[in-house]
Amino acid sequence: MSSDADTRKLPITVMIVTRNEEAMIEKTIGALQDFDEIIVIDSHSTDTTLQRAMNCGATAYQFDWNGQYPKKRGWCLDQIPSRHDWIFFVDADEIVTPACVAELRALWQHGAPEKTAGFFVKGRYVLDGHPLQFGLKNNKLCLLDRTKMEYPVIDDLDCPQIGDIEGHYQPVRKSGCYIFGIGQIKAPIDHHAFADPQRWERRHRRYAAWERCMDRKKAWPRDLVSSRQIAKEVFRSLPPFYRGVVMFAHSFIVKGGFLDGKDGYRLAKSRFDYYAHY
């Protein structure tokens, strides 16, 4: 028999930032029914994203970027009212799994959030409908207490292909909040990054141009985890081709991507292409 704690809504506000995400937005929101509040922050989609989201019960806001900071997620934390201080940023191509929900319930029941500023959450890549069990998993600090964490302002406003959303860097603790820990959610969420291959390539070419600028300007904020910071510094010092080789080997060999067969190879090859060619 389920207890009341198993059926109550999680006291977490989910925020989904969108632009033209009609293909998956209903599935993404459908997997979030255990959360007490769902908010979609849109950048003037030209498709049916916003209407579909509201039909699923989400609260909707529009974001107009002025070309300065804060960017989109920082603006959400600064400006969007929410029922809860704990914010879970979920991308529109991500599906929160039942295992992830169960782990969050256990953490909240045991009071872990009281001692924590945020949690890393792993994204498990999905290819052709099949979640990959091995290989690279992205790991983002996307579950955070808005009273303890914020997105840093960095020197990237003159970088090519800049967008209205924060790039591949993590939020940081606010001043005075360094005593609070950073946790890790072990259960993954499913990341359907390859559902539209052409869109994936266009998006990642933009990301790559922005990352090259960030490398040149040495504009990256420090990672909250020292070992991750050291690894990133070494990796960024490598020439592009060798970065690609390292990422392929990391995903396909070190992380066991070969055990996923051809899909594991496809994922590893996409990492090689990103760093070696884009």
C-alpha positions in Angstrom: 0.0 0.0 0.0 1.3 3.5 -0.9 1.8 6.0 1.9 0.7 9.6 1.7 4.4 10.6 1.1 4.4 8.4 -2.0 1.4 10.2 -3.5 1.9 13.8 -2.5 3.3 16.2 -5.2 7.0 16.8 -4.8 7.6 20.4 -3.5 9.7 21.3 -6.6 8.9 23.7 -9.4 9.9 22.4 -12.8 10.9 25.0 -15.4 11.1 24.1 -19.1 12.7 26.7 -21.4 11.4 26.3 -24.9 11.5 27.5 -28.5 9.7 25.4 -31.2 9.5 22.2 -29.1 6.1 21.0 -30.2 7.4 17.5 -31.1 8.1 16.5 -27.5 6.7 19.0 -25.1 3.6 16.9 -24.3 5.6 13.8 -23.4 8.0 15.9 -21.4 5.2 17.5 -19.3 3.4 14.2 -19.1 6.4 12.7 -17.2 6.3 15.5 -14.6 3.0 14.9 -12.9 4.6 14.0 -9.6 5.9 17.6 -9.3 3.8 20.3 -7.7 4.4 23.0 -10.3 5.3 23.1 -14.0 6.3 26.3 -15.7 7.2 26.8 -19.4 9.3 29.8 -20.4 9.1 30.3 -24.2 11.1 32.4 -26.6 8.3 33.2 -29.0 7.9 29.8 -30.6 6.4 29.9 -34.1 4.8 26.4 -33.7 2.3 25.1 -31.2 4.7 24.6 -28.3 3.0 27.1 -26.0 -0.5 26.0 -26.6 0.3 22.3 -26.2 2.1 23.1 -22.9 -0.8 25.1 -21.5 -3.2 22.3 -22.6 -1.1 20.0 -20.4 -1.5 22.2 -17.4 1.7 24.2 -17.5 1.9 27.9 -16.6 3.4 29.8 -19.4 5.7 32.9 -19.7 7.4 34.6 -22.6 11.0 35.6 -22.5 12.4 38.6 -24.5 16.2 38.8 -24.4 17.8 42.2 -24.6 21.2 40.9 -25.5 22.6 41.3 -22.0 22.6 39.4 -18.8 20.7 37.8 -17.3 20.1 35.2 -20.0 17.1 32.9 -20.0 17.7 30.6 -17.0 19.1 33.4 -14.9 16.1 35.5 -15.7 13.8 32.7 -14.7 15.4 32.5 -11.3 15.3 36.3 -10.9 11.9 37.1 -12.3 9.5 34.1 -12.5 7.4 33.6 -9.3 7.2 30.0 -8.1 5.6 28.0 -5.3 8.9 26.5 -4.3 12.5 27.6 -4.0 13.7 24.3 -5.4 13.8 24.6 -9.2 14.3 21.7 -11.6 15.4 22.9 -15.1 14.2 20.2 -17.5 14.9 20.5 -21.3 12.0 20.0 -23.7 13.8 16.9 -25.1 14.2 15.3 -21.7 11.9 12.8 -20.0 12.2 12.5 -16.2 12.1 8.8 -15.4 10.1 7.1 -12.6 13.4 6.1 -11.0 14.5 9.7 -10.8 11.2 10.7 -9.2 11.5 7.9 -6.7 15.1 9.0 -5.8 13.9 12.6 -5.3 11.1 11.5 -3.1 13.5 9.6 -0.9 15.9 12.6 -0.6 13.1 15.0 0.2 11.6 12.6 2.9 15.1 12.5 4.5 15.6 16.2 4.5 18.6 16.2 2.2 17.6 19.6 0.5 18.0 21.4 3.8 21.8 20.8 3.7 22.2 21.1 -0.1 22.4 24.0 -2.6 21.9 21.9 -5.7 22.1 18.5 -7.4 23.7 17.2 -10.5 21.4 15.1 -12.7 22.6 12.7 -15.3 21.0 12.6 -18.8 20.9 9.2 -20.5 21.0 9.5 -24.2 18.2 7.8 -26.2 18.7 6.7 -29.9 15.9 5.5 -32.0 13.8 5.0 -28.9 16.4 3.0 -27.0 18.0 4.4 -23.9 21.7 3.8 -23.9 22.9 1.9 -20.8 26.6 2.8 -21.2 28.8 5.4 -22.8 28.8 9.1 -22.1 26.0 10.7 -20.0 25.7 14.4 -19.6 25.7 15.6 -16.0 24.1 18.9 -15.3 23.5 20.9 -12.1 19.9 21.5 -13.1 18.1 20.9 -9.7 18.9 23.9 -7.4 17.6 26.0 -4.6 17.1 29.5 -6.1 17.9 31.1 -2.7 21.3 29.5 -2.7 22.4 29.3 -6.3 22.6 31.6 -9.4 23.9 31.6 -13.0 27.2 33.5 -13.3 27.7 36.5 -15.6 30.5 35.6 -18.0 32.3 37.4 -20.8 30.6 35.9 -23.9 28.3 38.6 -25.2 30.5 39.2 -28.2 31.0 35.6 -29.1 29.6 34.3 -32.4 26.5 32.2 -32.4 25.6 33.5 -28.9 22.1 32.6 -27.8 19.6 33.8 -25.2 20.3 30.8 -22.9 23.2 29.9 -20.8 25.7 27.7 -22.5 27.7 24.6 -21.3 28.5 25.8 -17.8 27.0 25.3 -14.4 25.3 27.6 -11.9 27.3 28.6 -8.8 26.6 29.1 -5.2 25.6 32.6 -4.1 27.8 34.6 -1.7 27.4 33.3 1.8 26.0 29.9 0.7 29.3 28.0 0.4 28.5 25.8 3.4 25.8 24.1 1.5 26.8 20.9 -0.4 26.3 19.8 -4.0 24.6 16.4 -4.4 24.3 13.9 -7.2 21.1 12.2 -8.4 22.0 8.7 -9.4 18.9 7.8 -11.4 19.0 9.3 -14.9 16.6 11.3 -17.0 16.2 10.3 -20.7 17.7 12.7 -23.2 16.2 12.5 -26.7 18.9 14.7 -28.2 19.0 12.8 -31.5 15.3 12.8 -32.2 15.8 15.4 -35.0 19.4 14.8 -36.4 19.4 17.9 -38.6 18.3 20.1 -35.7 20.9 18.5 -33.5 23.7 19.2 -35.9 22.6 22.9 -36.4 22.4 23.4 -32.7 25.7 21.8 -32.0 27.6 23.8 -34.7 26.4 26.9 -32.9 27.5 25.5 -29.5 30.9 24.7 -30.9 31.4 28.2 -32.3 30.5 29.6 -28.9 32.8 27.2 -27.1 35.8 28.1 -29.3 35.2 31.7 -28.4 35.0 30.8 -24.7 38.3 29.0 -24.9 40.0 31.9 -26.7 38.7 34.4 -24.1 39.3 32.0 -21.1 35.8 33.0 -20.0 34.7 29.7 -18.5 33.6 29.9 -14.9 35.2 27.5 -12.4 33.5 24.2 -11.9 32.1 23.6 -8.5 33.8 20.2 -8.4 37.6 20.5 -8.3 38.3 17.2 -10.1 36.0 18.3 -12.9 37.7 21.6 -13.1 41.1 20.0 -13.5 39.9 17.6 -16.2 38.3 20.5 -18.1 41.5 22.6 -18.0 43.5 19.7 -19.4 40.9 18.9 -22.0 40.7 22.5 -23.3 44.4 22.7 -23.7 44.3 19.9 -26.4 44.1 20.6 -30.2 40.6 20.0 -31.6 41.4 16.6 -33.2 42.8 15.2 -30.0 39.8 16.5 -28.1 37.7 14.4 -30.4 39.8 11.4 -29.9 39.7 11.7 -26.2 35.9 12.1 -26.2 35.4 9.2 -28.5 37.6 7.0 -26.3 35.9 8.2 -23.1 32.4 7.4 -24.4 33.1 4.2 -26.3 35.8 2.6 -24.2 36.1 4.1 -20.8 32.4 4.4 -20.2 31.7 1.1 -22.0 29.8 2.5 -25.0 30.9 -0.5 -27.0 28.4 -2.6 -24.9 25.6 -0.6 -26.6 26.7 -1.9 -30.0 26.2 0.4 -33.0 24.2 2.9 -31.0 27.1 3.3 -28.6 29.4 3.8 -31.6 27.1 6.5 -33.0 27.1 8.4 -29.7 30.8 8.2 -29.4 31.3 9.3 -33.0 29.0 12.3 -32.5 31.3 13.4 -29.6 34.3 13.0 -31.9 32.7 15.0 -34.7 31.7 17.8 -32.3 35.2 18.4 -30.9 37.3 17.5 -33.9 35.4 19.1 -36.8 32.8 21.7 -35.7 
